[in-house]
Amino acid sequence: MGNLTGTVAENLDWPLMRNNISRADLDAVVEYLKQDAPPLTHGRQVREFEKEWSAWLGTDYSVFVNSGASANLLTITALREVYGLGEIIVPPLTWVSDIASVLQCGFTPVFVDINPRTLGMDTEQVVAKLTTRTKAVFLTHVLGYNALDQRLLDELSARHVPLLEDVCESYGGTSCGRKLGTFGLVSNFSFYYAHHMSTIEGGMISTSDRNLYEVFRMLRSHGMVRESTSKELREEYHSRHPDLNPDFIFAFPGYNVRPTELGAVIGRSQLRRLDGNNQRRRENLQLFLSNLDMAKYRTDFETTGSCNYAFTLVLKHADPVLCENVMASLNQHGVEFRRGTSGGGNQLRQPYLKKALGETDFSKFPNVDHVHFYGFYIGNYPGLEKGKILDLCAILNALPGQV
């Protein structure tokens, strides 16, 4: 390991995320609470936020829920109810709730390795794994990068396999000028504290499929039919079940993942600043990647259309000495980081998957394993000073690796 001691390094004071709930957001909440007995559970504010989000994204319908993980769970539950069980192709580099929802709903996850330039699933491997048992491809746009290409879209369309998009880390990103989250049958988003915008906790499901939209609304609230916006659907259930109270007909074994009006108030306030904040994130990423030493670190990520909330720092080669020096230097300079990038690295190494699937031959997944051991992410946010980015690049570029 290189010598990282001897002088007191400058503390860059660089957390993964600065507080992204502004005074304007809090003022909007205060104004809402000044009303005479304002509703707090989901109601008009939630409906307005859903409409505004759909308009911003470019889909017909959206359903606000209490977390991105709940968005994943309802998406896979609805897939089960409408399409039946089978296999879902998933990435090994993603957040745990994507794969957990597949397991929890009774599907069989099928894994493929990643594309090192996008961190998303390798298209050729996805195509090779498509079978008559495939019910969907659940694709994650990792840390702001676009994981789609036309080859994948054409194959899925020809085979009538639904695409599900996890855009929790990437909203505002585009593919061929069109927003991520508008290509699939369903797309999921997270409004957790560390993401592009926040509702404190929260998530969104978006789709242009009216039938799935109604299913999502019912699943969000215990499976209750009265949550559907379709008068025809409600009347159909009423006529088929005359022995039941129309207000308490449960079409599915659903969940209670409802959001609050306060979360929607904050979301509506934050949405107004999202595009401007995303542009600053893009500029930060380009500055970071263009100033890293390309001999030591991967700088050839496919950034067209990207919208990153975190910097990806991946060693170009498997260099344990440089890896240890990177971690020591980041700690020394007060730069918070996460090893393994999205979700803690290769999910196939996690105990919950080993319990479900047994041991994996990791030699079949060399790209994600490289990121698992030699990849990191570092916070990227609109207020990040450009000088800090340049200082960090200089520090990283000066680190020694193995001889």
Residue, then its C-alpha position, 0 to 999 in steps of 0.5 A: m500500500g502506498n504511503l498516505t501519511g505524513t501530512v494532514a490532508e485537506n478535508l473535502d467535507w463531501p457526503l453522499m448527499r447534501n440535504n435536498i429538501s429546501r426551505a421552499d419545500l418546507d414553506a410549501v408544507v407549512e402553508y398546507l398545514k395552515q389550512d383548517a384541518p388539512p387532510l394528511t393521508h393520500g388525497r388531492q395533493v397525491r392525485e395532483f402530484e401523480k398527474e404532474w409527474s406523468a406529464w413531466l415523464g411522458t406516461d399516461y398514469s402514475v401511482f404514488v407509493n411510500s417507497g421505491a421498494s414498494a413500487n418494485l413490489l407492486t409492479i411484480t405483484a401486478l405482473r403475477e396477477v395479470y400475466g402469471l408466474g414464470e421467469i424474470i430476467v434481472p441484473p446482478l447490479t441493482w438494489v435488493s428490492d428489485i430481486a426481492s420482489v421477484l422472489q417474494c412474488g414467486f417468480t424465478p430470477v434469471f441473471v445476466d452479467i453487466n455491460p461495463r460501459t453502462l453498468g446495466m444488463d448486457t443486451e446479448q446475454v439478455v437476448a440469449k436467456l429469453t425463453t417461452r418461460t420469460k414473463a418480463v425483463f426487469l432492467t435497472h438504469v444504474l446510477g444515472y446511465n441509460a441501460l437500453d439499446q435498440r437491439l434489446l427493444d426490438e427483440l422484446s417487442a418481437r417476442h412480446v416480452p414486457l420490459l420493466e424499467d427501474v429508474c430509481e437512480s436515473y430519472g431525467g436520463t434519456s435514450c434517443g432523446r426520450k426519457l427513461g421510464t417511458f420505454g417499458l410497460v411499467s417504470n419505477f422511481s424512488f424519492y428517497y433522500a439520496h436520489h434526484m429529488s425527495t419526498i422524504e420517503g416515497g416512490m412512483i409507478s408509471t405506466s400507459d397501460r390503463n388496466l395495470y394502472e387500476v391494478f396498481r391503485m387497488l394493490r396500493s390500498h389492500g386490493m380494494v376495488r373502490e380505489s379503482t378510477s374505473k366506474e365500469l370495473r367497480e360496477e362489475y365487481h359489485s354485480r359479481h359479488p352482491d353479498l359484499n359491501p361495495d365499499f369493502i370488496f378486495a380484488f387482490p391480496g394487496y398491501n398498504v403502501r399509501p403515501t401522505e399528502l405531505g410527501a406529495v406537497i414536497g414532491r410537487s415543490q421539488l419537481r419544479r426544480l428537477d430539470g435544472n438540478n439534473q443539468r448541474r448533475r450532468e455537468n458535474l459528471q462530465l467534469f469528473l470523468s474528463n479529469l480522471d486518469m484513464a490509465k487507472y480508472r474507467t472513464d469511457f462510460e456511455t454518458t449520452g443521455s445520462c443523469n447521474y446522482a452519483f459519480t462512478l469510480v471504477l478501477k480500470h484493472a483489478d489492482p488491490v493496491l490501488c483499491e486500498n489506496v483509493m479507500a484510504s485516501l477517500n476516508q482521509h479526505g472526508v469523501e463518503f463513498r460506497r464500495g461495489t457501487s449500486g446496491g452493494g455490488n454483486q447481488l449474487r454474493q448476498p446471503y439472501l440469494k445464496k439461501a434462495l439459489g445456492e452458490t453461484d459460479f462467479s466466473k460467469f459474471p466477471n464484469v459485475d464482480h470487477v465492479h463489486f471489488y473495484g468499483f465505488y460511487i461518490g455523491n453528486y449533487p447540484g450544490l457540489e463545488k467544481g473545485k472540489i471535483l478537480d481536487l478529488c481527481a488530482i488526489l485520485n490520479a496521484l495514488p500509486g497502484q501495484v508495480 
